[in-house]
Amino acid sequence: MYQNLKALDIYRQKRLSYYQWRSQSSVIAKITLALSLACLTGLLAQVKVVLPFTPVPLVASQFGVILAAILLGGRWGGISMAIYAVGGFAGIPWFAGFKGGAATLLGANAGYVLGFILAAWFIGSMIDSQIENRKALPLTAVILFAQLVLVYIPGLVTLALWLAANGQPVTLTGVLWMGYIPFILGDVLKSLVGAAAAKAIVPMEKY
């Protein structure tokens, strides 16, 4: 029992040390971390399930978004996802299906990628701003809101524009069935896993 408590205490000290280091680290270190989380998000994007009735696939990218927010905070978590978005649109093939390039900016999924920036910034800012937000229920609510609202607002807008540009009928119901409703359960589960990870990683002390 004593050894378990000692190990837990060491773990808590280590995670606090990381966040203290993060707040004082150099810009170069933060850029390196942001790039690393962008690369991780690119790898997770390759874990996908294609649905026959929509151009939007099920992907694991959101785990990268949540981790970027947790580990880097609001500003640098958002920057990390901006690196992911700009890098992919510029040609790095790290979007789902190893896609990238200017054509993806006009694709059906571009808005979701832009939503990643908003989600990472919001989650990280909420976690860093108040210790109260690091408790289980507020933390889960923050991540759910980011994943189910902030990612999907730009995602659904660009999906609707893509459908219109390709001569397909655009209705609110149709867009929701193509780009939102089929993904709710999966995103809730991913958000709950992300919230559990955040609860384990983020210290309750000030940093």
Secondary structure, DSSP 8 states (H G I E B T S, - for coil): -HHHHHHHHHHHHHHHHHHHHHHH--HHHHHHHHHHHHHHHHHHTTSEE--TT-S--EESHHHHHHHHHHHHHHHHHHHHHHHHHHHHHHT-S-BTTTB-SHHHHTSTTHHHHHHHHHHHHHHHHHHHH-GGGGSHHHHHHHHHHIIIIITHHHHHHHHHHHHHHTT----HHHHHHHHTGGGHHHHHHHHHHHHHHHHHHS-SS--
